[in-house]
Amino acid sequence: MFIFQDALFHDMASFPLLFSPLKVGPVELQNRVVMPAMHLSYAEGGHVNSKLINFYSERATSEIGLIIIGGCYVNKYGMGIPSMIGIDDDEFIPGLHELTKAIHGCSKTMVGAQLYHSGRYSFKQIIGTQPVSASATFSKFSKQDSRELSVDEIQQHVQDFALAAARAKKAEFDVVEICGSAGYLIDQFMSPLTNKRDDEYGGSLENRLRFPIEVIQACRAELDDDTALIMRYSGSDLVPGSNDLEQKITMAPRLVKAGLDALNVTGGWHESRVPSITMGVPPGAFTYFSSEIRKQVNIPVFASNRINDPLIAESIIREGKADATCIGRGQICDPEFASKARKGNPSLIRKCIGCNQGCFDAIFNMSPVSCLRNPVAGMEGKYSIEPTDDKKTVMIVGGGVAGLECARIAAMRGHEVLVYELDSRLGGQIWLAACPPGREDIKTMVDWYKEVLERLKVKIALNRRVDVGLVKDLQPDVVIIATGARPVKPDIEGVDLHNVHFAWDFLKPDSNILPGDKCVVVGGGATGVETAIALAHFGSFSPDIAAFLNYFKILNDEKAWEITRKRRDVTIIEMLGRLGNNFGKSTRWTMLQDLERLEIQSHLNTTISNIMPNDDGTCKISCISGDETISLDKVDDVFLATSIEPVNDLHDDLKGVVKCKVIGDARKTGDLMASIKAGFKQGMKL
């Protein structure tokens, strides 16, 4: 990214600053890699279990500076969902202690507990009573009304935080973190949007800070001189009417003075309409918040959000934007993130691509966290990739993610692996998914697989069609068919016209389709939405080019912004009543936001009757929506993003010739996560 490009011009192979020690109050971290608190949905009735212990122990062995567990709810009102970790009763101390003992026993990694209260983000059906907050308000996130806490209840909540801190100390946590971010209870007291009180806990800035300051002081009083107290803190709420960066800068020194040893800075509330964790957020963008707040305080400041590369993390510290970097999803994706970086092997890090499919989307569905790229995430106690005594020659047909993941696991277990790909490149549908602006991180998966497979001595043949004859010549012990899927033409009159294309043919990197000024996309699922966005941007200029032209006054601000945006008229036709149904919850709203920003039109609950040619080379599309007839005329190009079907013809040809298995989309069409998981499981079975 532009902000970090100067870092590319000097050697950072060992990342000296990232792996230097950091003093946080009385605690010294061995390095500046922090795994922040992330809800995993692994706990059972609030209790720590082997699933949690195995997950965190795996990350701790990479010798990171600090792991923060949580959120850990401080009372029943604060519980977000049932599978969160509890710290509101002494019964949870033994399990919490088992966790800290396990982490301390396998590494020098320090451990923190995040004290959490969701406030108005709680759900009545989960906590059994109405959610509480600074004031009675309606939450756009939980879609529920909260009630105002009385002064006596506020004092009890202060005591609940203090008791939770004391339990954390008894469980031998090195650090206690107060959750004061993301629109949770403490943030609700600080914000004029949610705090409408007219007593000593509302109104002026001093009064709105009273509750968080009392919580900090009460927690500090319960901790001894060996335990650090920090706060997770929003650098800006990114919600109209709430606190912005300027106000958060003003608040920060007052909170620090109450007894904090560090500020862990993030940005945004859950109801914010500014993306903060999705793929389109530039890596390191939110370090602007930590950078500005760091100037006003005299304690360490952590940076957060979309830091997925040690090069970026090193740059953040070197440039004084933060003292430590939070790498959360990056360490779900690769538990060895820190050790690979420390050993000078950053290219081997399996980087988080910000898809959120296995993590945040799972959380919003109240399911356990997993990972699109790491099938073992959350299953550390179940899977162990060990060498096999029964080594085979494995022929994998198809170089998409299912085939590549199968090849990786099979080779790690000692099999001889050969991958055959019909195309000129590996990756399959990765290239289609990575086409729209903001989705480019998906392509990094291909480079990672190529490097890992090369080190594992996997043989790869491109531009090779596999038939029975080749299989007989090679005589593999087993053939894995991972030949993916292909698009299907819908039964619509006119789909064979010269200007009707499969969306896939436009999205692929070597496409020779030059779309006209007026385009229609048939199908409003994920592929259709991504195709529409890619079409709208096609031919526009990148933000880096626009910034260059603006910097040298070739273009004014307005014109520079204009050249990065929509270049053509795009319409989506969808037979269902909703666009982007197969996007995850955390991504869908950002994609719909892009459609609105790009002025892409849509017709829902609409079916196409026919596509008819015009004399000028354009076409006319006739549609039906309920009782209404819709006509779209003078359309230059139509793109089909409807259904796909498995490609597995080779399986029938190989019956009786060799043992073979069909995986991924070749077996059943799904998403990238399903394909990677299928490849992993098949590799483990060989």
Secondary structure, 3 states (H helix, E strand, C coil): CHHHHHHHHCCCCCCCCCCCCEEECCEEECCCEEECCCCCCCCECCECCHHHHHHHHHHHCCCCCEEEEEEEECCHHHCCCCCCEECCCHHHHHHHHHHHHHHHHHCCCEEEEEEECCHHHCCHHHHCCCCEECCCCECCCCCCECEECCHHHHHHHHHHHHHHHHHHHHCCCCEEEEEECCCCHHHHHHCCCCCCCCCCCCCCHHHHCHHHHHHHHHHHHHCCCCCEEEEEEECCCCCCCCCCHHHHHHHHHHHHHCCCCEEEEECCCCCCCCCCCCCCCCCCCCHHHHHHHHCCCCCCEEECCCCCCHHHHHHHHHCCCCCEEECCHHHHHCCCHHHHHHCCCHHHCCCCCCCCCCCHHHHHCCCCCCCCCCCCCCCCCCCCCCCCCCCCEEEEECCCHHHHHHHHHHHHCCCEEEEECCCCCCCCCHHHHCCCCCCHHHHHHHHHHHHHHHHCCCEEECCCCCCHHHHHHHCCCEEEECCCEEECCCCCECCCCCCEEEHHHHHCCCCCCCCCCEEEEECCCHHHHHHHHHHHHCCCCCHHHHHHHHHCCCCCHHHHHHCCCCCCEEEEECCCCCCCCCCCHHHHHHHHHHHHHCCCEEECCCEEEEEEECCCCCEEEEEEECCEEEEEEEECEEEECCCEEECCHHHHHCCCCCEEEECHHHCCCCCHHHHHHHHHHHHHHC
